């Protein structure tokens, strides 16, 4: 791809996924590892850069439990 074409592509925001707000029971009930894997896969397939929760992401997706 030439540089002009690359410059014409939209830049999607980076996304961080944080499941650290879930207690152990909620994490197990939601299959936390499986959920995170599916989220990462879908976001990457859609062109997002998925980064560590500690990174300065454009979007920070935090999942918490309130029970």
Number of C-alpha atoms within 10 A of each C-alpha: 5 6 7 8 8 10 9 8 8 7 11 11 12 19 22 20 19 16 18 14 13 18 13 12 10 15 18 12 8 13 11 17 12 11 13 15 10 12 14 19 14 12 14 14 10 10 13 16 17 20 17 13 17 10 12 12 17 13 14 18 13 13 13 14 13 7 6
